Amino acid sequence: MTGTPHPQLTGGYIDRDAAARASEDALDAAWAEPGARLLRFREGRVAVRERGAERTSLDLIPVEGRRGPDHYYLGRAAGDPVFAAEAVDGSRPEPEPQAGWCQPFEAGAGFDPVEGELLAVGLALIAWHRTSPFSPRDGGPTRPALGGWARIDAHGGEHFPRTDPVVIVLVEHEDRLLLGSNALWESGRFSLLAGFIEAGESAEQAVIREIEEESGLRVDDVRYVVSQPWPFPRSLMLGFRARPAAGADPDALVPDPGELSEVRWFTRRELSDPAPGIRLPMPMSIARWLIDLWVAEGDGG
């Protein structure tokens, strides 16, 4: 079973304290609190205090000096303010993380729920600021505002972090689950089928289109399940369930050669005890959460 009622990186464990973002005085006061902490990122990696098979934890250090415009306010964890910043070699005399810099994909057993949310929010903001120094309206420079939750251009125009919605689909038929292997992955690695929602398209329409494009299978009975932020760099994963449409042949699968090297059905037994060479999605992902949920339901469920 998944062991949690929702995917990692979700759950509402942190207080985003949106009211404080609009006040520089409130942000300075939060920075000055004894429990204020700083979460550091470097080139897509996060500072960690411990890292192992059982647990990975963030290296949250006390804030020092004055708050700068590149200190982004994530909100409050257990009542204490948490800020995030991009660490640049030599830019600040901060200590190196106790367990170094960790690519989140390599986090092993993962982070506890609170730290997982801090990681997701921090990664999303850092990635957006790194790629948005100029206005998409006129190409002029922008500056951080609202505690890092916006950027302002020279004309006073506000720009906000972008999120790209993606559907990821649990397609089931007669106690079998449809998985695909991306053409860019190593052989034997499988996951649920997924794709971006196009302009002017509903999420349900995207489910039907993506599954048919990637596998040749028409589906219906589309039902929303759960969502997960996926800040690599800025996706919102929308989890759905679906079944083959009436009249569709579930065994006449045709993988899109530009996307998938293989697409096939798996039983619960094959997923609960994968054969050698078969690799499933990482535990942090919504794909793995949905697969584990389906396996736990049991045949006939």
Secondary structure, DSSP 8 states (H G I E B T S, - for coil): --SSSS-TT-S--SB--HHHHT-HHHHHHHHHSTT-EEEEEETTEEEEEEESSS-EEE--EE--S---TT-EEEEEETTEEEEEEE--TTTS-----TT-EE-GGG-TT---HHHHHHHHHHHHHHHHHHH-SB-TTTS-BEEEEGGGTEEEETTS-EE----EEEEEEEEBSSSEEEEEEETTS-TTB-B-EEEE--TT--HHHHHHHHHHHHHS--EEEEEEEEEEEETTTTEEEEEEEEEE-TT--TT-----TTTEEEEEEEEHHHHHS--TT-B---TTSHHHHHHHHHHHH-TT-
